[in-house]
Amino acid sequence: MTPSRGSRKLPAMAKISPISGFPEWLPQQRIVEEEIINKILTIYKSHGFTAIETRAVEPMSVLASKGEINKEIYKIERALADSSDKEKKEDGLALHFDLTIPFARYVAQNFNELDFPFKRYQLQKVWRGERPQEGRFREFYQFDIDTVAIDELPLCHDAEMIEVINEIYSSLKILKYKILVNNRKVLLGLYEFLGLSEAQRADAIIEVDKINKIGAAGVRKALITLGISDDTASEVIKFAEIKLAPSSLGELTAMKAMTNESFKAGVAELESTVALLSENTKQNVEIDLSLARGLDYYTGIIIETVLPDYPSFGSITSGGRYENLTSRFGNKKIPGVGISVGLTRLMSLIFSANLIPTDRRSPTQVLVTLAAEDKVKKAFEVASELRSLSLNVEVFHKAAKFGKQLEYADKKGISWVLFISDDGSLEAKNLKTKEQLKVTAAELASLVKR
């Protein structure tokens, strides 16, 4: 017997729960995030950076790095159905873990179509298979800029990256920040001077990069495990603990390691870059010789931005210089320098620490009230006129008591409410100041934009 339609059992409801490391913001949080994005975007564009977007997946051979990142790559197990992608099937595909390597591939692939020096900005999600914790996610937005050139890229572009970071965080006006700067040549030169082999130098970079996480004792233990003597490990730690103001960079020139050409070149690059910075930016810069950046593609200046009031939070913007990143994709030398704003990371701190109010649940600036259903057409005409004056305007969804409409506006954080009289005249109320006055559309636009 076939059961009646009414007797059929509905499937059990799926349990809804968040997935660790994959954040989702509420509407009021997204409004704040979009405002931050627009501020950063304005700064990027003011420096001449142009937008690109790259695909979300890359062959594993493209993403593979000598730095400690392989274990974090999200591989895509499902093979491509298209037989023309045989090579990619054999290689394997994965979600990109940053935007720099895909950008290098993009530059090499589109080399003849780009104008050099090429300055790009890019806002996209990336994925990392790491353990989620405060400020660290498996899926998150990065907001990058890079400048690349053919054969040679002057150090003024490195300085520009530091200036851009300073502009971003000074414009936000919510956080104390410090821009940490170092140079990979300084570190590698010191390690060579101390007698480390080439392999030990590369491994030491990775271990020293962990000093703020595992402490000096943890790094010392790791260095000794690499076959580095206790005395040499002590010298590496001692050097990593040096922090200098930009004006004190000359102290490095007195070190015995200046006999090493790499060390000497790195110090010279630091001095030249710092000399190009504005005095305002220099006040927020610190030369931190523990800064290493674990990824192996960095070759010169390296940068991280930290928050003194949140010392355990780590870096929110980082980057550096790379000379040979595109070499794996072609024989042209295309040096570059770039930075990445960890947007989702930054937003998570802003929300958890309540650094910016999230009381606006809508971008709407003006709510046009609806007195009766036969007033809908007029309400939409007025709303259209206000939108032409660059306002964000919403018409209440149905005729209702004004008290209910005001309550709706207040709940969504809409500051202005507009009433339309029978004769077509307009009266606006500011819900924050409680001021109410007769206005024209142009007058209301002026008031809202103040």
Order of alpha helices (4+ residues) and beta strands (2+ residues): alpha-beta-beta-alpha-beta-alpha-beta-alpha-beta-beta-alpha-beta-alpha-alpha-alpha-alpha-beta-alpha-alpha-beta-beta-beta-beta-alpha-beta-alpha-beta-alpha-beta-beta-beta-alpha
